[in-house]
Amino acid sequence: MSTKESKKYELIIALKPTLPENVRLGTQKKLEGMIKENGFKIFNTDVWGKRYLAFPINKHQEGYYIIYKVEKDLLQFRHDDISKFSKALSLLSEVIRYGIFSLKEYTMIQSQSNI
């Protein structure tokens, strides 16, 4: 029996809160397409919607949050995959902030704080 190993990440993306719904949905589809084009598989999507920001970003007090959990087969993973995807995200004008976190590291941080 062989198990398929993969790298798992959580993408937290904050969109401009003033985007019309049709533009926001189009941006969400564009993001999902970019994720798949980069060889990642989405295994969970969580739309938080509008949330207040801790501090203003580009004069926005709120952001429209979408959280993706993605994975990529370890055999297909290249070290520059994340940096290429990050660069593509930074070029989207609809995105005001994003974060890419390794779920393994995130899980370790969470388990340490629960001790």
Phi, psi and omega in degrees: 000124177248137177258140181272116180271146179215159173266134182242140182224156171244127177252122176249119185236129176250119178266161175302133183286345184269003181292135173298154185304318182294324178290318179298315179295322176296320178294320178298317177295322178297317178299315180297322176296318178297319180299313182291321179298329179275008174087008179268151176249130178276123177248356174198137175233131180229112180266112180275336183081203183285133177221147175290142177273154177292331178208153181297141175236119182050043179069012176263133177268342181231164173220152176260110189267136172229130180244125177246138168250124186230162176215158177218136179306130183301326180290335180265352186285132174244150185297335181267005180302314183291318181294323177294317180294319178299317178299317179297320178296320183294341180273350180279120183290339181283342183268125177262336179199148175210159175218142178237120186234136175289128181292330177296313179295318181299317179297319179296317179297316180297316183291326178293323182285342179275354183283000000 
